[in-house]
Amino acid sequence: MSSRSTFQRKIVYLAAIAFLLIPLFWLSQPATIATKESPGSPGGKLSRLRDDYHLSQAQIGEIDPTSVTVKLATLGLRGLAANILW
């Protein structure tokens, strides 16, 4: 394989990643609260669905700081970490 074809493949992969970030950005925008300076925003599609079905952590019950810290520390792989620790 020549270095030119590997370089072209890398460019194609980077372009595909950049192209796929556009719908990801559109879907996952968080909702914002209206203030005096700026109007609020309902957020992206996922944020609106969470509001419609009352799925946010604050609406389910009390937020446990330890659980949230573990979720952030494991980069969202809490189930995998529990399996490894078990």
Backbone as ProteinMPNN parsed JSONL, in Angstrom:
{"seq_chain_A": "MSSRSTFQRKIVYLAAIAFLLIPLFWLSQPATIATKESPGSPGGKLSRLRDDYHLSQAQIGEIDPTSVTVKLATLGLRGLAANILW", "coords_chain_A": {"N_chain_A": [[0.84, -1.175, 0.0], [0.569, 2.176, -0.808], [1.887, 5.268, 0.48], [0.436, 7.39, -0.322], [-2.195, 6.474, -0.79], [-2.951, 5.743, 1.8], [-2.888, 8.219, 3.022], [-4.949, 9.509, 1.609], [-7.112, 7.957, 2.452], [-7.173, 8.618, 5.171], [-7.878, 11.308, 4.978], [-10.448, 11.051, 3.897], [-11.723, 9.729, 6.034], [-11.528, 11.713, 8.033], [-13.105, 13.711, 6.859], [-15.578, 12.391, 6.83], [-16.041, 12.112, 9.58], [-16.223, 14.833, 10.301], [-18.491, 15.508, 8.805], [-20.448, 13.909, 10.041], [-20.564, 15.069, 12.524], [-22.217, 17.251, 12.317], [-25.106, 16.514, 12.301], [-25.045, 15.387, 14.854], [-24.448, 17.552, 16.498], [-26.771, 19.06, 16.05], [-28.775, 17.383, 17.097], [-28.112, 17.111, 19.831], [-28.077, 19.515, 21.288], [-28.21, 21.406, 24.285], [-30.987, 22.511, 26.315], [-31.745, 25.947, 26.987], [-32.201, 28.512, 29.435], [-34.356, 31.317, 29.445], [-33.16, 34.633, 29.675], [-32.677, 38.09, 30.632], [-30.939, 39.133, 28.757], [-30.797, 37.242, 26.684], [-32.922, 35.181, 24.664], [-34.565, 32.121, 25.618], [-33.876, 28.699, 24.674], [-35.328, 25.777, 23.3], [-33.649, 23.682, 22.897], [-31.95, 20.822, 21.423], [-33.181, 17.969, 19.537], [-33.03, 15.674, 21.238], [-33.059, 16.855, 23.772], [-35.604, 18.022, 23.796], [-37.188, 15.712, 23.648], [-36.527, 14.514, 26.097], [-37.698, 16.366, 27.826], [-40.402, 16.143, 27.047], [-41.047, 13.507, 27.795], [-40.383, 13.487, 30.431], [-37.766, 12.706, 31.445], [-35.407, 13.609, 32.581], [-32.699, 13.695, 34.982], [-33.266, 15.252, 37.214], [-36.011, 15.203, 37.285], [-36.633, 12.562, 37.699], [-35.817, 11.789, 40.251], [-34.014, 12.401, 43.303], [-30.808, 13.826, 42.782], [-27.858, 12.056, 42.872], [-24.765, 12.881, 43.956], [-22.458, 11.272, 44.059], [-22.971, 9.196, 42.276], [-23.154, 10.586, 39.862], [-20.565, 11.573, 39.689], [-19.097, 9.193, 39.436], [-20.105, 8.358, 37.0], [-19.119, 10.368, 35.296], [-16.373, 10.003, 35.696], [-15.924, 7.49, 34.623], [-16.436, 7.943, 32.024], [-19.019, 7.506, 31.053], [-19.159, 4.782, 30.947], [-20.215, 3.172, 32.995], [-21.549, 0.725, 33.476], [-19.805, -1.125, 32.274], [-17.559, -0.708, 33.875], [-18.57, -1.61, 36.317], [-18.907, -4.319, 35.753], [-16.242, -5.073, 35.372], [-15.177, -4.568, 37.91], [-16.648, -6.381, 39.393]], "CA_chain_A": [[0.0, 0.0, 0.0], [1.391, 3.379, -0.882], [1.59, 6.28, 1.494], [-0.575, 8.298, -0.884], [-3.543, 5.925, -0.567], [-3.27, 5.828, 3.232], [-3.181, 9.628, 3.289], [-6.287, 9.78, 1.069], [-8.076, 7.307, 3.324], [-7.252, 9.437, 6.383], [-8.641, 12.511, 4.627], [-11.847, 10.642, 3.768], [-12.222, 9.468, 7.384], [-11.703, 12.996, 8.722], [-14.261, 14.375, 6.26], [-16.775, 11.689, 7.3], [-16.236, 12.495, 10.98], [-16.707, 16.219, 10.315], [-19.849, 15.499, 8.277], [-21.335, 13.302, 11.032], [-20.687, 15.945, 13.688], [-23.295, 18.222, 12.085], [-26.365, 16.061, 12.911], [-24.837, 15.176, 16.277], [-24.586, 18.872, 17.107], [-28.178, 19.45, 15.953], [-29.583, 16.539, 17.976], [-27.752, 17.098, 21.246], [-27.955, 20.832, 21.916], [-28.964, 21.49, 25.538], [-31.96, 23.591, 26.445], [-31.266, 27.092, 27.765], [-33.239, 29.275, 30.124], [-34.425, 32.703, 28.975], [-32.706, 35.683, 30.579], [-32.942, 39.424, 30.098], [-30.064, 39.371, 27.617], [-30.986, 36.312, 25.571], [-34.106, 34.325, 24.768], [-34.284, 30.717, 25.879], [-33.921, 27.781, 23.55], [-35.795, 24.46, 23.74], [-32.564, 22.734, 22.724], [-32.012, 19.909, 20.294], [-34.229, 16.943, 19.521], [-32.937, 14.835, 22.437], [-33.484, 17.662, 24.918], [-37.068, 18.147, 23.753], [-37.762, 14.406, 23.992], [-36.386, 14.34, 27.549], [-38.723, 17.197, 28.462], [-41.727, 15.597, 26.751], [-41.271, 12.258, 28.518], [-39.95, 13.69, 31.82], [-36.692, 11.744, 31.65], [-34.177, 14.173, 33.118], [-32.374, 13.179, 36.308], [-33.93, 16.061, 38.228], [-37.422, 14.843, 37.338], [-36.777, 11.168, 38.124], [-35.645, 11.724, 41.698], [-32.904, 13.209, 43.772], [-29.554, 13.59, 42.075], [-26.823, 11.554, 43.755], [-23.492, 13.403, 43.452], [-21.488, 10.19, 43.891], [-23.296, 8.491, 41.037], [-22.801, 11.451, 38.735], [-19.107, 11.615, 39.641], [-18.641, 7.922, 38.881], [-20.466, 8.355, 35.577], [-18.169, 11.223, 34.593], [-15.032, 9.432, 35.781], [-15.838, 6.328, 33.739], [-16.791, 8.417, 30.685], [-20.287, 6.916, 30.66], [-19.035, 3.331, 30.874], [-20.435, 2.709, 34.363], [-21.874, -0.7, 33.448], [-18.58, -1.859, 31.986], [-16.72, -0.624, 35.074], [-19.147, -2.493, 37.336], [-18.581, -5.688, 35.366], [-14.812, -5.309, 35.617], [-14.969, -4.621, 39.352], [-17.316, -7.565, 39.933]], "C_chain_A": [[0.89, 1.246, 0.0], [0.97, 4.385, 0.19], [0.536, 7.261, 0.997], [-1.986, 7.772, -0.635], [-3.917, 5.943, 0.915], [-3.595, 7.268, 3.62], [-4.584, 9.987, 2.8], [-7.368, 9.153, 1.952], [-8.261, 8.105, 4.62], [-8.072, 10.699, 6.126], [-10.124, 12.183, 4.508], [-12.452, 10.39, 5.136], [-12.46, 10.771, 8.14], [-12.906, 13.764, 8.169], [-15.56, 13.713, 6.724], [-17.073, 12.039, 8.753], [-16.796, 13.905, 11.066], [-18.151, 16.289, 9.825], [-20.834, 14.934, 9.306], [-21.474, 14.138, 12.299], [-21.835, 16.945, 13.537], [-24.623, 17.72, 12.647], [-26.226, 15.79, 14.407], [-24.996, 16.486, 17.035], [-26.05, 19.301, 17.128], [-29.032, 18.665, 16.951], [-29.326, 16.789, 19.452], [-27.581, 18.462, 21.889], [-28.776, 20.873, 23.203], [-29.963, 22.642, 25.511], [-31.351, 24.714, 27.272], [-32.449, 27.847, 28.337], [-33.19, 30.719, 29.629], [-33.952, 33.652, 30.07], [-33.051, 37.025, 29.951], [-32.151, 39.669, 28.813], [-30.364, 38.467, 26.421], [-32.255, 35.488, 25.759], [-33.7, 32.88, 25.019], [-34.408, 29.893, 24.612], [-34.424, 26.432, 24.049], [-34.729, 23.383, 23.591], [-32.763, 21.867, 21.502], [-33.121, 18.891, 20.461], [-34.203, 16.087, 20.789], [-33.392, 15.588, 23.682], [-34.996, 17.811, 24.957], [-37.747, 16.828, 24.096], [-37.655, 14.129, 25.49], [-37.434, 15.155, 28.286], [-40.12, 16.623, 28.245], [-42.044, 14.372, 27.6], [-40.794, 12.302, 29.965], [-38.853, 12.703, 32.201], [-35.417, 12.34, 32.229], [-33.948, 13.659, 34.535], [-33.101, 13.961, 37.404], [-35.401, 15.692, 38.356], [-37.629, 13.41, 37.809], [-36.692, 11.061, 39.637], [-34.489, 12.61, 42.099], [-31.628, 12.827, 43.034], [-28.497, 13.19, 43.091], [-25.464, 12.011, 43.227], [-22.447, 12.301, 43.227], [-21.721, 9.46, 42.582], [-22.897, 9.314, 39.818], [-21.283, 11.526, 38.585], [-18.546, 10.336, 39.037], [-18.952, 7.86, 37.39], [-19.491, 9.206, 34.766], [-16.768, 10.623, 34.589], [-14.864, 8.241, 34.849], [-16.241, 6.663, 32.307], [-18.063, 7.75, 30.168], [-20.258, 5.404, 30.573], [-19.216, 2.707, 32.258], [-20.743, 1.214, 34.409], [-20.652, -1.561, 33.197], [-17.654, -1.848, 33.197], [-17.248, -1.531, 36.176], [-18.846, -3.953, 37.02], [-17.121, -6.023, 35.64], [-14.558, -5.433, 37.113], [-15.601, -5.866, 39.971], [-16.416, -8.767, 39.796]], "O_chain_A": [[1.862, 1.321, 0.752], [-0.141, 4.345, 0.717], [-0.169, 7.885, 1.79], [-2.881, 8.549, -0.301], [-5.085, 6.138, 1.25], [-4.473, 7.509, 4.449], [-5.325, 10.687, 3.492], [-8.419, 9.755, 2.171], [-9.383, 8.247, 5.108], [-8.871, 11.106, 6.97], [-10.967, 12.953, 4.968], [-13.587, 10.796, 5.385], [-13.479, 10.92, 8.813], [-13.642, 14.395, 8.928], [-16.543, 14.407, 6.984], [-18.231, 12.24, 9.118], [-17.738, 14.153, 11.819], [-18.952, 17.049, 10.37], [-21.949, 15.441, 9.424], [-22.412, 13.934, 13.07], [-22.364, 17.431, 14.537], [-25.241, 18.449, 13.424], [-27.193, 15.949, 15.153], [-25.614, 16.519, 18.1], [-26.517, 19.849, 18.126], [-29.922, 19.235, 17.582], [-30.252, 16.685, 20.256], [-26.98, 18.551, 22.959], [-29.921, 20.421, 23.215], [-29.795, 23.616, 24.776], [-30.534, 24.464, 28.157], [-33.552, 27.821, 27.79], [-32.112, 31.274, 29.421], [-34.299, 33.494, 31.24], [-33.643, 37.087, 28.873], [-32.633, 40.332, 27.896], [-30.203, 38.883, 25.273], [-32.616, 35.14, 26.883], [-32.595, 32.473, 24.659], [-34.971, 30.338, 23.612], [-33.998, 25.977, 25.11], [-34.894, 22.279, 24.11], [-33.622, 22.131, 20.66], [-33.901, 18.95, 21.411], [-35.259, 15.805, 21.357], [-34.044, 15.011, 24.552], [-35.603, 17.736, 26.025], [-38.779, 16.825, 24.767], [-38.578, 13.576, 26.089], [-38.002, 14.684, 29.271], [-40.936, 16.619, 29.167], [-43.17, 14.211, 28.069], [-40.797, 11.281, 30.652], [-38.995, 11.953, 33.167], [-34.423, 11.625, 32.355], [-34.889, 13.238, 35.208], [-33.505, 13.383, 38.412], [-35.983, 15.852, 39.429], [-38.717, 13.078, 38.28], [-37.447, 10.297, 40.238], [-34.042, 13.462, 41.332], [-31.402, 11.662, 42.707], [-28.267, 13.907, 44.065], [-25.049, 11.574, 42.154], [-21.642, 12.394, 42.3], [-20.773, 9.142, 41.864], [-22.357, 8.775, 38.852], [-20.774, 11.54, 37.465], [-17.625, 10.384, 38.221], [-18.143, 7.362, 36.606], [-19.083, 8.813, 33.673], [-16.053, 10.723, 33.592], [-13.769, 8.008, 34.338], [-16.374, 5.769, 31.472], [-18.173, 7.461, 28.977], [-21.248, 4.797, 30.162], [-18.459, 1.818, 32.645], [-20.249, 0.511, 35.29], [-20.478, -2.604, 33.827], [-17.033, -2.863, 33.513], [-16.465, -2.155, 36.893], [-18.561, -4.738, 37.924], [-16.802, -7.124, 36.086], [-13.805, -6.308, 37.541], [-15.113, -6.352, 40.991], [-16.794, -9.869, 40.192]]}, "name": "protein", "num_of_chains": 1, "seq": "MSSRSTFQRKIVYLAAIAFLLIPLFWLSQPATIATKESPGSPGGKLSRLRDDYHLSQAQIGEIDPTSVTVKLATLGLRGLAANILW"}
